[in-house]
Amino acid sequence: MGNDDRHRFLVFASVILRKGNKILLMRRCNTGFDDGFFQCPGGGVDGHEPVTQAIIRETLEELGVTLNAPDLRIVHTMHLSGPGRSYEYLNFFAETNKWDGEPTIMEPHKCDGIGWFSLNQLPDTLMPSVKHVIESVGRGVPYSEYGW
């Protein structure tokens, strides 16, 4: 089998911004996918872009805050699939408690709310896959498969 015959899937990168026992979550809107649900900041990794750079770029685009690669620690990788999805993807999650700037909604056409949530009181409208990741990180589990 040649390289062109191999299965391909999407790669995403997300960040868990942490202040003590609280994390920042964003509520999706107008995207056509899980609108109304909270998730971690992040997005797709562009071609020829390292995961950490994608996290830095996406966080600046979505929240207007600047991250530094040495402050990011990859804490979880999730391989996701599920019913009704015509694709599967890998999502890398980094965690940091250091950034420059105040998180602000920079893309109001994709996000209609942000907030700091206690790990003990996460919103009911948290994306189930993100809840799974946050619980996995809390248990020190570095990799999971979701939706299979």
C-alpha positions as CSV (number, residue, x, y, z in Angstrom):
1,M,0.0,0.0,0.0
2,G,1.5,3.4,-1.0
3,N,1.3,6.5,1.1
4,D,-1.6,7.8,-0.9
5,D,-3.7,4.8,0.1
6,R,-3.4,5.4,3.8
7,H,-6.4,6.6,5.8
8,R,-6.2,10.3,6.6
9,F,-7.9,12.2,9.4
10,L,-8.1,15.7,10.8
11,V,-5.8,17.1,13.5
12,F,-7.0,19.6,16.1
13,A,-5.2,21.4,18.9
14,S,-6.8,22.8,22.0
15,V,-5.7,24.6,25.2
16,I,-6.8,24.3,28.8
17,L,-6.2,27.7,30.3
18,R,-6.1,27.2,34.0
19,K,-6.4,29.6,37.0
20,G,-6.1,27.4,40.1
21,N,-9.1,25.1,40.1
22,K,-10.8,27.0,37.2
23,I,-10.6,26.6,33.5
24,L,-11.7,28.9,30.7
25,L,-14.4,27.5,28.3
26,M,-16.0,29.0,25.2
27,R,-19.6,28.6,24.0
28,R,-20.0,27.8,20.3
29,C,-22.5,29.6,18.1
30,N,-23.3,29.8,14.4
31,T,-20.9,27.0,13.4
32,G,-23.4,24.2,12.6
33,F,-21.6,21.8,14.9
34,D,-22.4,21.6,18.7
35,D,-23.6,25.2,18.8
36,G,-24.6,26.1,22.4
37,F,-22.0,23.8,23.9
38,F,-18.9,24.9,25.8
39,Q,-15.5,23.7,24.7
40,C,-11.8,24.6,25.2
41,P,-10.2,27.2,22.9
42,G,-8.6,25.6,19.8
43,G,-9.0,24.5,16.3
44,G,-7.5,22.8,13.3
45,V,-3.8,22.4,12.8
46,D,-2.8,23.9,9.4
47,G,-0.4,22.0,7.1
48,H,3.3,22.3,8.0
49,E,2.3,23.7,11.4
50,P,3.5,22.2,14.7
51,V,0.7,21.5,17.3
52,T,2.1,24.0,19.8
53,Q,2.1,26.7,17.1
54,A,-1.5,25.9,16.2
55,I,-2.5,26.3,19.8
56,I,-0.7,29.6,20.1
57,R,-2.3,30.8,16.8
58,E,-5.8,29.6,17.6
59,T,-5.8,31.1,21.1
60,L,-4.7,34.5,19.8
61,E,-7.4,34.4,17.1
62,E,-10.2,33.3,19.4
63,L,-9.3,35.0,22.7
64,G,-6.7,37.7,21.9
65,V,-4.2,36.3,24.4
66,T,-0.6,35.4,23.7
67,L,0.8,32.0,24.7
68,N,4.5,30.9,24.7
69,A,5.4,27.4,23.5
70,P,7.7,26.7,26.6
71,D,4.6,27.3,28.9
72,L,2.5,24.7,27.1
73,R,2.4,21.1,28.4
74,I,0.6,18.5,26.3
75,V,-1.7,16.7,28.8
76,H,-4.0,14.6,26.6
77,T,-4.4,13.3,23.1
78,M,-7.9,12.0,22.1
79,H,-8.7,9.9,19.0
80,L,-12.3,10.7,18.2
81,S,-14.9,9.2,16.0
82,G,-18.6,8.6,16.4
83,P,-22.0,7.9,14.9
84,G,-22.9,10.3,12.1
85,R,-19.3,11.5,11.6
86,S,-17.9,10.9,8.2
87,Y,-14.4,11.6,9.6
88,E,-12.3,11.0,12.6
89,Y,-9.6,13.2,14.2
90,L,-6.9,13.5,16.7
91,N,-7.1,16.4,19.2
92,F,-4.1,17.4,21.2
93,F,-4.8,19.2,24.5
94,A,-2.2,21.4,26.1
95,E,-2.5,23.1,29.5
96,T,-1.0,26.3,30.8
97,N,-1.5,28.8,33.5
98,K,0.6,31.5,31.8
99,W,-0.5,33.9,29.1
100,D,-0.4,37.6,28.2
101,G,-3.6,39.6,27.9
102,E,-7.2,39.2,29.1
103,P,-9.3,36.5,27.4
104,T,-11.9,38.3,25.2
105,I,-14.3,37.0,22.5
106,M,-12.5,37.8,19.3
107,E,-14.8,35.8,16.9
108,P,-18.3,36.7,18.0
109,H,-19.6,35.0,14.8
110,K,-18.4,31.6,16.3
111,C,-18.5,32.2,20.0
112,D,-21.2,33.9,22.1
113,G,-19.8,33.4,25.6
114,I,-16.7,32.6,27.6
115,G,-16.3,31.9,31.3
116,W,-14.1,30.5,34.1
117,F,-15.5,27.3,35.5
118,S,-14.5,25.3,38.5
119,L,-13.4,21.8,37.7
120,N,-16.1,20.8,40.3
121,Q,-18.9,22.7,38.6
122,L,-18.5,22.4,34.9
123,P,-21.5,23.6,32.8
124,D,-24.2,21.1,31.9
125,T,-23.7,22.2,28.2
126,L,-20.1,21.1,28.1
127,M,-19.3,19.1,25.0
128,P,-19.3,15.4,26.2
129,S,-16.0,14.7,24.5
130,V,-14.4,17.8,26.3
131,K,-15.8,16.6,29.6
132,H,-14.2,13.2,28.9
133,V,-10.9,15.0,28.3
134,I,-11.0,17.1,31.4
135,E,-11.8,14.0,33.5
136,S,-9.0,12.1,31.8
137,V,-6.5,14.9,32.5
138,G,-7.7,15.0,36.2
139,R,-6.9,11.3,36.4
140,G,-3.5,11.7,34.7
141,V,-4.6,9.7,31.6
142,P,-2.6,11.0,28.6
143,Y,-4.5,9.3,25.8
144,S,-8.1,8.2,25.1
145,E,-10.4,7.1,22.3
146,Y,-13.8,8.6,22.3
147,G,-17.0,7.8,20.3
148,W,-15.9,4.4,18.9
